[in-house]
């Protein structure tokens, strides 16, 4: 990654007045956000708030209707070789779990963008695959069929797939949505370690409670940017009420314990 020569003072992501309309509907409105390299962010908000769309804008998969976006100083659809500096773990995978593919084969898929068309993986590529699997703690499962893995193990495989290009920016969309509490905790610990090693991490989450424990910054979305900054400064009752549009209470526990959010939807919004 050193060959990509990304100056350290260039923001990982910078947005100014971003608006996105999809099928005539405003999904994001006047979003301005600066994410410095080496920071750990959580994007919070209710369903339909535009969190996944924001990640897709960063990836260059959705272009803003209005405003500007830069990733490492460039428009995301013009990154060129810098695209390798981004790792992405989407929320849902369209996978035939009965297809006989091994964990290491899934991780190798992350190398295809580097290899290009018609190039077969070589020994160096397989070394990177095994390093990525070891990094997420499942090197011993390299030859295990994907269908034989637990939900938490599968999520680590997909994380290894994102890490195999050794990215500088890691984007994750609800990475703990399909795993149990224990697996969630170990995954968050791993993300915190990656952040401590200098990686920029941006994670979409519904788990407000985990924010104060692991990340250093939050962005609260509900189509527009409600608030952003340090968790202890941003996660107030007023912000949560504005973000969720309902009665929300953020409970603070003793130091070292995980705080959590209780949301009671308004009657007309219940079930939405």
C-alpha positions in Angstrom: 0.0 0.0 0.0 2.9 2.3 0.4 3.1 2.4 -3.4 -0.2 4.2 -3.5 1.4 7.1 -1.8 -1.5 8.6 0.1 -0.4 11.7 2.0 -1.4 11.4 5.7 -3.0 14.8 5.8 -5.5 14.0 3.1 -8.9 13.0 4.6 -10.0 9.5 4.0 -13.5 10.8 3.1 -14.7 14.4 2.6 -18.3 15.3 1.7 -19.7 18.7 1.1 -23.5 19.3 0.7 -24.1 15.8 -0.6 -27.7 15.1 -1.8 -28.8 11.8 -3.2 -32.2 11.2 -4.9 -33.2 7.7 -5.9 -36.3 7.1 -7.9 -37.4 10.7 -7.2 -37.0 10.3 -3.4 -34.5 12.2 -1.3 -32.3 9.6 0.5 -29.5 11.9 1.7 -29.8 15.7 2.1 -27.1 18.3 2.6 -24.6 15.9 4.2 -21.2 17.4 4.9 -18.7 15.2 6.7 -14.9 14.8 7.0 -13.4 11.5 8.1 -9.7 11.7 8.8 -7.3 8.9 8.1 -6.8 6.6 11.1 -10.2 7.3 12.7 -12.9 4.9 13.7 -16.5 6.0 12.9 -19.9 4.6 13.4 -22.9 5.6 11.2 -26.0 5.5 13.3 -29.7 6.0 12.4 -33.0 4.3 11.9 -33.9 2.0 9.0 -34.2 4.1 5.8 -32.0 6.8 7.2 -29.5 6.6 4.3 -26.6 4.9 6.1 -26.1 2.2 3.4 -26.5 4.8 0.7 -23.8 6.9 2.3 -21.4 3.9 2.1 -22.3 3.4 -1.5 -21.5 7.1 -2.2 -18.1 6.6 -0.7 -17.6 3.5 -2.8 -18.6 5.4 -6.0 -21.6 3.0 -6.6 -24.0 5.9 -6.2 -23.3 9.4 -7.5 -24.6 12.4 -5.6 -27.4 14.4 -7.2 -25.8 17.5 -5.7 -22.6 18.2 -3.7 -19.1 16.8 -3.8 -17.4 13.7 -2.4 -13.7 12.9 -2.2 -12.0 9.7 -1.1 -8.3 10.1 -0.5 -8.6 13.4 -2.3 -10.3 12.0 -5.5 -13.8 11.4 -6.7 -14.6 7.8 -5.8 -15.5 6.8 -9.4 -12.1 8.1 -10.4 -9.9 6.4 -7.9 -7.9 4.2 -10.3 -5.3 2.1 -8.4 -6.4 3.8 -5.2 -9.6 1.7 -5.2 -7.4 -1.1 -3.7 -7.1 1.1 -0.6 -10.8 0.5 0.2 -12.2 -2.7 1.7 -15.9 -3.3 1.9 -18.0 -5.7 3.9 -21.7 -5.4 2.8 -24.6 -6.4 5.1 -26.1 -9.1 2.9 -24.5 -11.6 0.7 -26.3 -13.4 -2.1 -24.6 -16.7 -1.5 -25.7 -20.2 -2.3 -24.7 -21.8 1.0 -24.7 -25.2 -0.6 -22.2 -24.3 -3.3 -18.9 -26.2 -2.5 -16.7 -23.2 -2.0 -14.0 -23.1 0.7 -13.3 -20.2 3.1 -10.0 -19.5 1.4 -11.6 -19.4 -2.0 -14.0 -16.7 -0.8 -11.1 -14.6 0.5 -9.3 -15.0 -2.8 -12.2 -13.3 -4.5 -11.0 -10.1 -2.9 -7.7 -10.4 -4.9 -9.4 -10.5 -8.3 -9.6 -6.8 -8.6 -5.8 -6.7 -8.2 -5.1 -9.7 -10.4 -7.2 -8.5 -13.3 -8.9 -10.6 -16.0 -7.4 -14.0 -17.0 -4.6 -13.9 -14.4 -4.5 -16.9 -12.1 -3.6 -16.5 -8.4 0.0 -17.2 -7.6 1.8 -18.3 -4.4 2.1 -14.6 -3.3 -1.7 -14.2 -3.6 -2.4 -17.4 -1.6 0.1 -16.1 1.1 -2.0 -12.9 1.4 -5.2 -15.0 1.7 -3.8 -17.1 4.5 -2.5 -13.9 6.2 -5.9 -12.3 6.0 -7.5 -15.5 7.5 -5.0 -15.5 10.3 -5.6 -11.8 10.9 -9.3 -12.5 11.6 -8.4 -15.6 13.7 -9.7 -18.4 11.4 -6.6 -19.6 9.5 -7.5 -23.1 10.7 -10.7 -22.9 8.8 -9.1 -22.1 5.4 -10.2 -25.4 3.8 -13.6 -25.6 5.5 -16.6 -25.3 3.2 -18.4 -22.0 3.7 -21.7 -23.9 4.4 -20.1 -25.6 7.3 -19.2 -22.4 9.1 -21.2 -20.6 11.8 -22.6 -17.1 11.2 -19.7 -15.5 13.1 -17.1 -17.5 11.2 -18.7 -16.6 7.9 -18.6 -13.0 8.8 -14.9 -13.3 9.5 -14.4 -14.9 6.1 -16.0 -11.9 4.5 -14.0 -9.5 6.6 -10.8 -11.4 5.5 -12.0 -11.0 1.9 -12.1 -7.2 2.5 -8.7 -7.2 4.2 -6.8 -9.3 1.6 -5.9 -6.2 -0.4 -4.5 -4.6 2.8 -6.8 -1.6 2.6 -6.4 1.8 4.3 -10.1 2.4 4.6 -12.5 -0.3 5.7 -16.3 0.1 5.3 -18.7 -2.3 7.0 -22.5 -2.3 6.7 -24.1 -3.8 9.9 -21.2 -6.4 10.4 -22.9 -8.0 13.4 -26.4 -8.2 12.0 -26.3 -12.1 11.6 -24.1 -13.1 14.5 -24.7 -13.7 18.2 -23.6 -11.5 21.1 -20.3 -13.3 21.7 -19.3 -13.2 18.1 -20.3 -9.5 17.9 -18.0 -8.6 20.8 -15.0 -10.4 19.3 -15.6 -8.8 15.9 -15.7 -5.3 17.5 -12.5 -6.1 19.3 -10.9 -7.0 16.0 -12.1 -3.8 14.4 -10.7 -1.8 17.2 -7.3 -3.5 16.8 -7.3 -2.8 13.1 -8.0 0.9 14.0 -5.2 0.9 16.5 -2.9 -0.3 13.8 -3.8 2.8 11.7 -6.7 1.6 9.5 -9.6 4.0 9.0 -12.8 2.1 9.9 -16.4 3.3 9.1 -19.1 1.0 10.3 -22.9 1.2 9.9 -24.6 0.0 13.1 -27.9 -0.1 15.0 -26.1 -0.9 18.2 -25.8 2.5 19.8 -24.5 0.8 23.0 -21.3 -0.4 21.3 -20.4 3.0 20.0 -19.2 4.5 23.3 -17.1 1.4 24.0 -15.3 1.0 20.6 -15.4 4.0 18.2 -14.0 7.5 18.6 -16.5 9.3 16.4 -20.2 8.9 15.4 -22.3 10.4 12.7 -26.1 10.3 13.4 -28.2 10.2 10.2 -31.8 10.6 9.3 -31.4 11.5 5.7 -29.5 14.5 6.8 -26.7 14.7 9.3 -28.3 15.2 12.7 -25.0 15.4 14.6 -21.5 14.1 14.5 -18.5 14.1 16.8 -17.3 12.3 19.9 -19.8 9.7 21.2 -20.0 11.2 24.7 -20.8 14.7 23.2 -23.2 13.5 20.5 -25.3 10.7 22.0 -27.7 12.9 24.0 -31.4 12.5 24.4 -32.1 15.4 22.1 -29.9 14.0 19.3 -31.5 10.5 19.7 -35.0 11.9 19.7 -34.3 13.9 16.5 -32.5 11.0 14.8 -35.1 8.3 15.6 -38.2 10.4 15.5 -39.6 8.7 18.6 -39.1 8.5 22.3 -35.6 7.2 22.9 -33.7 6.8 26.1 -29.9 6.2 26.3 -29.0 4.5 29.5 -25.4 5.1 30.9 -24.1 2.3 33.1 -21.1 2.2 35.4 -17.6 2.7 33.8 -16.6 -0.3 31.8 -20.1 -1.5 31.2 -21.9 -1.2 27.8 -24.5 1.5 27.6 -27.6 0.8 25.6 -30.5 2.5 23.8 -34.2 1.8 24.3 -36.5 3.1 21.6 -40.3 3.2 21.9 -41.7 4.0 18.5 -44.7 6.4 18.1 -47.9 4.5 17.5 -48.1 5.6 13.9 -44.5 4.5 13.2 -44.6 1.1 15.0 -43.8 -1.7 12.6 -42.2 0.5 10.0 
